[in-house]
Amino acid sequence: MTGILNILKPTGMTSHDVVSSVRKILNVKKVGHAGTLDPNAAGVIAVCIGKGTKLSDYLMNGDKEYVCELILGQSTDTQDSYGNIINSVADVNVNLKDITGALKDFEGEQTQIPPMYSAVKLKGKKLYEYARQDNIVERQGRLITIKEIELIKFDKNRVLMRVKCTKGTYMRTLCSDIGEKLGTYGHMGVLIRTEAKGLRIENSITLDRLKFLYDNDRLNECILPVDEACPLKKVTVNEKYYDRIIAGNGVYADTSGLNSIKFYIYCKNQLIGIGKKSNTTDNSVKIEKLLM
C-alpha cells in the first residue's frame, strides 16, 4: 500500500496521534506525516503511506494556508488562547483601516522569532522544555514569507484572516506581532489549516471516513498516488536503461526544456522514482529516491 492521504485532523489530537490512528486503521507499519500541526489546531495534514513516506520532505517544504483568528487586547505565554494571560488592556482602540493596513505590512519576506512554546530545538532541547522550566532563552530568527494575507472578518477585538505562507511560519507569533504593530496585545484563537502543498481541506477526509472506506474496500477513493499528491515534472527513460537506472546509475533521457531540480522518472510505463540530473553538461539523469 503506497500513497498519500489528505486527513482532516481534529483539535485535541497530535500529528503523531493521527499517524498512529492511520497505522491502526490500515494495518500498515510504514506511515508518517508531512508537516506537524499543533494539537490545538485543526485542518489538513498529509499522511504518507508505504513508499509515499519518501515524499515527506517534498510535501513538507510546500506552502501552507490557514484561516486564523487574532484576538486583540491580550497576550499569553504561549501566544494562543490555551496559555496564561500575561498582558491585557481594557479597551482596544483599533478600527478597520488600522487592521487592513497592519495586515498589508506583514506581507512579504521577513524574519520571525519562533515562540518559546514550540518544538524548535536549541542546544539539543526543544524550546518548550526551556519554557516549562521558566527559562526564557534567546532564539534566532528564521526567514519566512507571508505570500498572502486577507481579512475575512473584523468584529470588536476579533480578527479573522486567511494567510498563505511558507514552511515554518508560526501563526501564533504572527498574531502576537500584528497585535504589537497595532499598539496593543494579541494572541491566536481558532486556527484551521486549509491547505498544505496543494492538498485542500475541502478534499480531506476524517479518520472515521478513512475507516469506513477501508472496511468497505474503497480506499481507492481517498489514497492519492504520489505523483498526484506531489506534482513534479516528468522525465521518461528508455526501458533499455531500466536495470541501470534502478541500480542508481546515470542514464540518458530527454531533458530539453526541463529547469526543475527534482522530477519524477518513469520507465516501462511506471513511476520508478524521484530523479535529478547527473550533471549539468549533458542529458543524463539518475534516481535520488526510488519509489518502486
N, C-alpha and C positions, 0 to 999 in steps of 0.2 A: 504494500500500500504506500503510494507516494503522491504528494501533492500539497496544496496549501488550503487551509480553512480560514474563512473570514468570520471570526467568532465575535459575538456581541457580549462583552464582559459586563456583568452587573457590578454595582457598587458592593463593597464588602468582601470581594474576592481579590487575592493577589494574582499576578500573572502566572506565578508558579502553581497556584490552585487550579487555574484554567488548564494548564498543561497536564496536570495530574488527572483532572476530570476527563480530558480528551483521551489520554492514555488508557484510562479505565474503560471508557465507553467503547473505544475501538479495539481494545485488547492488543495494542501495539506498544513496543518499547521505545522506539525512536521517535520522540515527539519533542518539539521545542517551540519557543515563541520568538518573534522578531520585533522586539521593542517593548520594554516594560511599560505598563500602565498602572498608576498608583491605585492601591486598594479602594480609596475613596472616590475614584473616578470611574465612569462607565464608558463604554464605546468599543470601537474597533480594535481588535488585537489579532495579528496574523499568527496562526499556529501552523508550524511546518511539520510534515509527517514523512517518515522514511528518508529517501534521498532528498526530499524537499528541505530538510534541515540544512543542507549545504547552501541554500539560498538565503539563510537568515541574515547574513551580513549585508547582502544586496537590498533586501527588504527593509532592514533597519535604517539604512542610510537615506531612505526616501523622505520626502516632505510629509508633514503631518498637518491635519486640520482639526480645529477644536471649536466647540461652542462653549464659551466660558462666561461665568458670572463674576463680576467685580463688585464687592461690597465696600463702599466708601465710608470713612469715618472711624474705622477701627483697624488696628494691625494686630497680628497674632504671632506667637513664637514660631509657628510652622508655616506662616503665610497663607493658611487656609482656614476654613471655619471650624476645623476639628482641633485647632490649637487653643492655647490660653491667650486671652486678650491682654496685650501689654501696653497699648496706647489707644486712646479714644477721644473724640470730640463730641460735644452735644449737638452741634449743627454743622451740616455740610453745605457750604455756600458755593455750589457748583451748578452751572447751567449747561444747556445742550451745546452751546457754542464752545464752552470750555472742554467738554468731553470730546467732541469731534476733532478739535484742534490737538488735544493731547494724544488721541489715538493716532492721528496722522503723523505726529512727531516720532512715534515708535516704529513706523515702517522703515525697512531697510536693514543694512548690516550694522551690528552693534556688539558690544561686549556685555555679557550678562554674568553676574556673580551667582553661582549656584547656592540654593538655600542650605542652611545648616541641617535641616531635616531632609536629607537626600542621601542617595546611595553612592554619590561621588566619593572616590577614595582619596585619602591624603595620608601619606606615610603608612600605607598598609591597612588603615582603618577607614570605615565608612563615616561620612560626616555626621550622620545621625547618632553614631556611637559617641562621638565627642559631645554632641548636643545633649544627649541623655545624662551625661556627666557634668552638665552645666559648664562645659568648656568650649567657649566660642573661639574658633581658630580663624586665622586669616586664609581666605580662599582666593584662588587665582581665577580671574575672569575668563570666560570662554566665548569665542566668536560665534554668534548666531545671526540668522537673518529672519526678520518678520516680513514675509512676502506680501501678505495682505492682512489688513485688519479692518473690520467693518462693524459699525454699530448696528445692533439689531433692535435694542430697546433701552430706554433710559427712564427710570421712574424713581424719583427722590434720590435715594443714596445707592440705588442698584443699577448696574450697567450690564447689559447682556451683549456680548460681542462674538463675532466669528473671526478666528485667527488662523492663517495659514503660515507655517513656519518650517524651518529646517530642524533636523535631528538635534536633540539635546537642549531644546528650548523649554524652560520651566514656566508654565502658565502662572503658577503661584507667585514667582518672582516678578513676572510681567505685571500682575495685578498690584503688587506692592510698589513697584516702580512707577506705575501710572498714578497711583494714589499720591505718591510723593511729588510727582510732576504737577499735580493739581493743587498742591499746597495743603494736603490733608493726609490721612492714612488710608490704606486699602488692603484688602485681603481677598482671596479667591473663595467663592461659594461653590456653586454647582460646576462640574467640569465633565464634558462629554467629548470623546474623540470621535469625530465624524469621518475621518479618512486617514489611512496610513498607506503610503506608497501605492495609491490608486485603488485600494480596497475601500469601498464606500459603506457607510453604516446602513444605507437602505438595502444593501445586498447581503448584509451579515445575518447570521443565524445564532439562536441561543443554544446553550448546551442541551436543553430539553429537546429542542428541534433536532439537534445532531443525533441524540439517542433514538428518537423516533425514526429518523431516516436510516440509521444503522439497523435497527430492529426489523425494518421493512425492506431491507436490501435495496435502498435508494440513495446510497452515498454518492452516486454519480451526479446527483442534483446539487451537491454542495462542495465536493472536493475539486479545487481548481488545478488543472495541470500547471506545472511550474512555469512554463513559457507563457501562460496566460496571466498568472498572478504577478509575475515579474517581467514586464516586457523589455526585451533587448533585441538588437538587430540580429539577423540570422545569416549564417555562413554555411554553405553546403560543401562537403568534402567528397570527392570521388570515392566510391566504395572500394576501389583497388587499394586505397590507403587506410582502410578500416583497421587492420591489425596494428599498423604503425601509430595511428592517431590515438587509439585507446591505450597503447603502451607508453604514451607520454611524449612521443617524438613529434617534431615539427614536420608538417606536410604542406604541399601546395594547395591553395584554394584561391578562388577569385575574390579578392577583397577590394576591387576597384570601387572607389567612391565611399568606402567604409571609413568613417572617422571615429567610430566607437572604440574605447579602450577594451571593453568587455563585450562579448557577444555569444549567442548560442551557436553551437556547432552541431549540424545534422549530418548523418551518414546512413546509408541504407534506409532512407525514409523514416529515420527515428532521431529523436533528440538524444545526443550522447554526452553532452557536457557544456560547460561554460568555457569559452576559449579566449585566447589573447594572441596577438601577433608574435611570432617567434623573434622577429627583428623588424627594423623599420626600413630595410633596404629591399626586401622582396615580398612576395605574397604568401609566405609560409605562416601557418598558424599551428597552435598546439593547445592541448587541453589544460586548463587550470584547475577545474573541478569536474570530475567525472560524475555524471548523473544517471548512468545506466543502472 
